[in-house]
């Protein structure tokens, strides 16, 4: 059995997590950030910036729900909505 690459995320001095990497899709380091996109068997595509996971295919809907429902509920009378980006 071959051993898969592991990607580690250190969140605090005493806490972190790791992900198995099936395939690295993209990796680039610029003067501003270190971007990595890889595939994980449970989470799908995973995007990390500067060593911190930003989003995964499996849980991205949570992020987008918050981007839409919270402003709509805060406004209270929205009739039309335009979402740009995302």
Backbone as ProteinMPNN parsed JSONL, in Angstrom:
{"seq_chain_A": "XXXXXXXXXXXXXXXXXXXXXXXXXXXXXXXXXXXXXXXXXXXXXXXXXXXXXXXXXXXXXXXXXXXXXXXXXXXXXXXXXXXXXX", "coords_chain_A": {"N_chain_A": [[0.849, -1.175, 0.0], [0.654, 2.142, -0.948], [1.929, 5.15, 0.508], [0.149, 8.082, 1.136], [0.603, 11.568, 0.416], [0.646, 13.956, 3.033], [-0.976, 16.901, 4.087], [-0.397, 19.514, 6.217], [-1.963, 21.65, 8.588], [-1.31, 24.13, 10.753], [-2.918, 25.55, 13.317], [-2.779, 26.73, 15.835], [-0.383, 26.885, 18.533], [-0.767, 24.484, 19.94], [-2.605, 23.063, 18.457], [-3.858, 21.656, 15.474], [-4.438, 20.359, 12.143], [-4.612, 17.682, 9.721], [-4.581, 16.708, 6.258], [-5.201, 14.218, 3.84], [-3.609, 14.046, 0.703], [-4.659, 13.629, -2.469], [-4.075, 14.567, -5.005], [-2.162, 17.252, -6.112], [-3.403, 20.12, -7.413], [-2.796, 22.756, -8.019], [-0.191, 25.012, -7.293], [1.274, 27.859, -6.035], [3.55, 30.371, -5.158], [3.657, 33.666, -4.283], [4.774, 37.085, -3.874], [2.906, 37.93, -2.114], [1.249, 35.841, -1.149], [0.865, 32.307, -0.393], [-0.441, 29.911, -2.298], [-2.316, 26.954, -2.43], [-3.952, 24.328, -4.034], [-5.616, 21.363, -3.695], [-6.685, 17.887, -4.023], [-8.804, 16.042, -1.911], [-9.959, 12.949, -0.609], [-12.331, 12.954, 0.955], [-13.204, 15.615, 1.225], [-13.143, 16.77, -1.262], [-12.07, 19.222, -3.596], [-9.65, 21.306, -2.13], [-8.792, 24.473, -0.914], [-6.076, 26.379, 0.126], [-4.627, 29.169, 1.712], [-1.608, 30.616, 2.497], [-1.005, 28.476, 4.209], [-3.371, 27.974, 5.557], [-6.527, 26.51, 5.517], [-9.03, 27.654, 3.39], [-11.412, 27.085, 2.032], [-13.458, 24.251, 1.102], [-14.694, 21.853, -1.28], [-16.71, 20.346, -0.132], [-17.742, 21.804, 2.06], [-18.238, 24.402, 1.193], [-20.741, 25.481, 0.711], [-21.734, 26.362, 3.136], [-20.355, 28.708, 3.703], [-21.254, 30.292, 1.528], [-23.993, 30.375, 2.051], [-24.06, 31.96, 4.361], [-23.156, 34.332, 3.257], [-25.341, 35.139, 1.801], [-27.897, 34.768, 3.164], [-27.692, 36.093, 5.698], [-27.29, 38.948, 5.1], [-29.725, 39.337, 3.694], [-31.704, 38.796, 5.633], [-31.022, 40.746, 7.489], [-31.613, 43.079, 6.112], [-34.359, 42.838, 5.515], [-36.461, 43.745, 3.786], [-35.81, 43.103, 1.168], [-36.231, 42.864, -2.312], [-35.098, 42.324, -4.797], [-31.993, 40.834, -5.684], [-28.545, 41.081, -6.336], [-25.781, 39.19, -6.881], [-22.393, 39.379, -7.057], [-19.439, 37.928, -8.136], [-17.928, 35.488, -5.97]], "CA_chain_A": [[0.0, 0.0, 0.0], [1.473, 3.35, -1.009], [1.591, 6.161, 1.5], [-0.245, 9.336, 0.516], [1.15, 12.803, 0.963], [-0.213, 14.622, 4.011], [-0.856, 18.357, 4.149], [-0.628, 19.912, 7.608], [-2.37, 23.021, 8.876], [-1.099, 24.45, 12.164], [-3.792, 26.674, 13.637], [-2.25, 27.314, 17.065], [0.785, 26.135, 19.012], [-1.162, 23.156, 20.418], [-3.744, 22.565, 17.699], [-3.726, 21.664, 14.023], [-5.128, 19.251, 11.48], [-3.94, 17.269, 8.505], [-5.432, 16.228, 5.178], [-4.505, 13.408, 2.846], [-3.588, 14.713, -0.596], [-4.708, 12.694, -3.598], [-3.457, 15.192, -6.16], [-2.0, 18.707, -6.026], [-3.887, 20.684, -8.662], [-2.149, 24.044, -8.281], [0.63, 25.528, -6.188], [2.018, 29.054, -6.441], [3.965, 31.271, -4.081], [3.953, 35.004, -4.773], [5.258, 37.947, -2.795], [1.782, 38.227, -1.221], [0.613, 34.673, -0.537], [1.202, 30.956, -0.831], [-1.717, 29.294, -2.659], [-2.282, 25.527, -2.756], [-5.246, 23.683, -4.275], [-5.39, 19.923, -3.821], [-7.862, 17.037, -3.894], [-8.885, 15.18, -0.742], [-11.039, 11.997, -0.886], [-13.567, 13.265, 1.688], [-13.598, 17.022, 1.115], [-13.061, 17.245, -2.643], [-11.0, 20.2, -3.778], [-9.35, 22.097, -0.934], [-7.962, 25.636, -1.197], [-5.406, 26.931, 1.307], [-3.795, 30.354, 1.537], [-0.619, 30.783, 3.564], [-1.053, 27.351, 5.131], [-4.652, 27.895, 6.259], [-7.623, 26.124, 4.63], [-10.029, 28.697, 3.208], [-12.677, 26.469, 1.637], [-13.414, 22.936, 0.465], [-15.919, 21.593, -2.039], [-17.738, 19.747, 0.715], [-18.381, 22.735, 2.991], [-18.318, 25.763, 0.681], [-22.117, 25.976, 0.756], [-21.937, 27.045, 4.418], [-19.827, 30.062, 3.492], [-22.138, 31.028, 0.624], [-25.267, 30.612, 2.745], [-23.877, 33.114, 5.238], [-23.015, 35.527, 2.419], [-26.634, 35.545, 1.244], [-29.019, 34.829, 4.105], [-27.514, 37.097, 6.753], [-27.662, 40.283, 4.613], [-31.154, 39.387, 3.361], [-32.467, 38.898, 6.874], [-30.72, 42.033, 8.121], [-32.327, 44.117, 5.366], [-35.765, 42.608, 5.842], [-37.418, 44.081, 2.723], [-35.172, 42.933, -0.144], [-37.077, 42.319, -3.382], [-34.187, 41.828, -5.826], [-30.63, 40.693, -5.173], [-27.501, 40.83, -7.315], [-24.562, 38.674, -6.261], [-21.281, 39.471, -8.0], [-18.285, 37.198, -7.611], [-18.272, 34.278, -5.238]], "C_chain_A": [[0.894, 1.238, 0.0], [0.987, 4.383, 0.004], [1.288, 7.474, 0.786], [0.457, 10.504, 1.188], [0.146, 13.386, 1.951], [0.075, 16.112, 3.986], [-1.264, 18.783, 5.547], [-1.018, 21.379, 7.696], [-2.197, 23.236, 10.377], [-1.897, 25.702, 12.486], [-3.31, 27.44, 14.861], [-1.073, 26.454, 17.512], [0.429, 24.701, 19.406], [-2.319, 22.544, 19.642], [-3.475, 22.692, 16.207], [-4.54, 20.529, 13.435], [-4.335, 18.87, 10.237], [-4.949, 16.674, 7.534], [-4.605, 15.307, 4.292], [-4.666, 14.093, 1.489], [-3.59, 13.652, -1.681], [-3.938, 13.254, -4.787], [-3.338, 16.69, -5.899], [-2.373, 19.272, -7.389], [-3.162, 21.971, -9.032], [-1.352, 24.452, -7.052], [1.406, 26.723, -6.727], [2.327, 29.903, -5.218], [4.33, 32.598, -4.723], [4.509, 35.828, -3.621], [4.165, 38.221, -1.772], [1.214, 37.007, -0.503], [1.154, 33.375, -1.12], [-0.123, 30.235, -1.055], [-1.5, 27.835, -3.026], [-3.717, 25.053, -2.949], [-4.961, 22.202, -4.497], [-6.706, 19.172, -3.651], [-7.718, 16.136, -2.677], [-10.065, 14.239, -0.965], [-12.361, 12.311, -0.188], [-14.097, 14.666, 1.404], [-13.612, 17.552, -0.311], [-11.883, 18.189, -2.793], [-10.878, 21.081, -2.543], [-8.45, 23.254, -1.354], [-7.392, 26.183, 0.103], [-4.57, 28.135, 0.899], [-2.889, 30.483, 2.75], [-0.742, 29.708, 4.641], [-2.346, 27.185, 5.9], [-5.752, 27.564, 5.251], [-8.664, 27.238, 4.6], [-11.399, 28.106, 2.886], [-12.417, 25.086, 1.058], [-14.705, 22.758, -0.323], [-17.049, 21.114, -1.137], [-18.449, 20.76, 1.616], [-18.527, 24.165, 2.466], [-19.728, 26.333, 0.746], [-22.403, 26.726, 2.055], [-21.501, 28.501, 4.298], [-20.781, 30.88, 2.628], [-23.515, 31.277, 1.233], [-25.166, 31.838, 3.639], [-23.761, 34.407, 4.436], [-24.363, 36.018, 1.914], [-27.708, 35.731, 2.302], [-28.877, 35.907, 5.171], [-27.838, 38.501, 6.24], [-29.148, 40.395, 4.26], [-32.012, 39.543, 4.605], [-32.229, 40.23, 7.573], [-31.469, 43.163, 7.43], [-33.82, 44.028, 5.641], [-36.757, 42.849, 4.726], [-36.836, 43.896, 1.319], [-36.124, 42.28, -1.129], [-36.234, 41.696, -4.494], [-32.78, 41.818, -5.252], [-29.692, 40.427, -6.341], [-26.26, 40.38, -6.558], [-23.484, 38.669, -7.331], [-20.081, 38.78, -7.377], [-18.739, 35.932, -6.926], [-18.061, 33.105, -6.107]], "O_chain_A": [[1.783, 1.371, 0.842], [-0.202, 4.471, 0.31], [2.061, 7.926, -0.058], [0.847, 10.441, 2.353], [-1.063, 13.317, 1.73], [1.226, 16.533, 3.877], [-2.356, 18.451, 6.008], [-0.485, 22.23, 6.985], [-2.87, 22.59, 11.179], [-1.591, 26.786, 11.989], [-3.422, 28.664, 14.915], [-0.807, 25.407, 16.922], [1.242, 23.795, 19.224], [-2.951, 21.602, 20.12], [-2.938, 23.696, 15.739], [-5.248, 19.823, 14.153], [-3.496, 19.635, 9.761], [-6.017, 16.204, 7.926], [-3.436, 15.586, 4.024], [-5.72, 14.645, 1.176], [-2.646, 12.872, -1.804], [-3.239, 12.523, -5.49], [-4.314, 17.329, -5.505], [-1.745, 18.95, -8.397], [-2.939, 22.249, -10.21], [-1.789, 24.26, -5.917], [2.104, 26.623, -7.736], [1.472, 30.122, -4.36], [5.197, 32.661, -5.595], [4.69, 35.316, -2.516], [4.456, 38.694, -0.673], [0.747, 37.12, 0.63], [1.797, 33.347, -2.169], [-0.853, 29.975, -0.098], [-0.622, 27.508, -3.825], [-4.59, 25.341, -2.13], [-4.172, 21.831, -5.366], [-7.706, 19.732, -3.201], [-6.664, 15.548, -2.438], [-11.096, 14.684, -1.468], [-13.419, 11.957, -0.708], [-15.309, 14.873, 1.35], [-14.052, 18.678, -0.543], [-10.828, 17.984, -2.193], [-11.876, 21.539, -1.986], [-7.464, 23.052, -2.063], [-8.125, 26.424, 1.062], [-3.892, 28.118, -0.128], [-3.352, 30.463, 3.891], [-0.604, 29.989, 5.832], [-2.427, 26.35, 6.801], [-5.897, 28.256, 4.243], [-9.121, 27.706, 5.642], [-12.419, 28.566, 3.4], [-11.32, 24.783, 0.589], [-15.696, 23.438, -0.058], [-18.213, 21.445, -1.362], [-19.633, 20.596, 1.909], [-18.904, 25.057, 3.226], [-19.895, 27.55, 0.827], [-23.233, 27.634, 2.07], [-22.204, 29.409, 4.742], [-21.085, 32.028, 2.952], [-24.136, 32.301, 0.947], [-26.08, 32.663, 3.674], [-24.218, 35.459, 4.884], [-24.512, 37.206, 1.627], [-28.37, 36.769, 2.324], [-29.859, 36.568, 5.51], [-28.607, 39.204, 6.895], [-29.763, 41.434, 4.501], [-32.947, 40.343, 4.619], [-33.144, 40.78, 8.186], [-31.915, 44.104, 8.087], [-34.463, 45.028, 5.962], [-37.813, 42.216, 4.709], [-37.343, 44.493, 0.37], [-36.749, 41.265, -0.821], [-36.604, 40.669, -5.062], [-32.415, 42.673, -4.445], [-30.008, 39.637, -7.231], [-25.751, 41.1, -5.699], [-23.634, 38.038, -8.378], [-19.75, 39.024, -6.216], [-19.787, 35.371, -7.247], [-18.293, 31.973, -5.683]]}, "name": "protein", "num_of_chains": 1, "seq": "XXXXXXXXXXXXXXXXXXXXXXXXXXXXXXXXXXXXXXXXXXXXXXXXXXXXXXXXXXXXXXXXXXXXXXXXXXXXXXXXXXXXXX"}
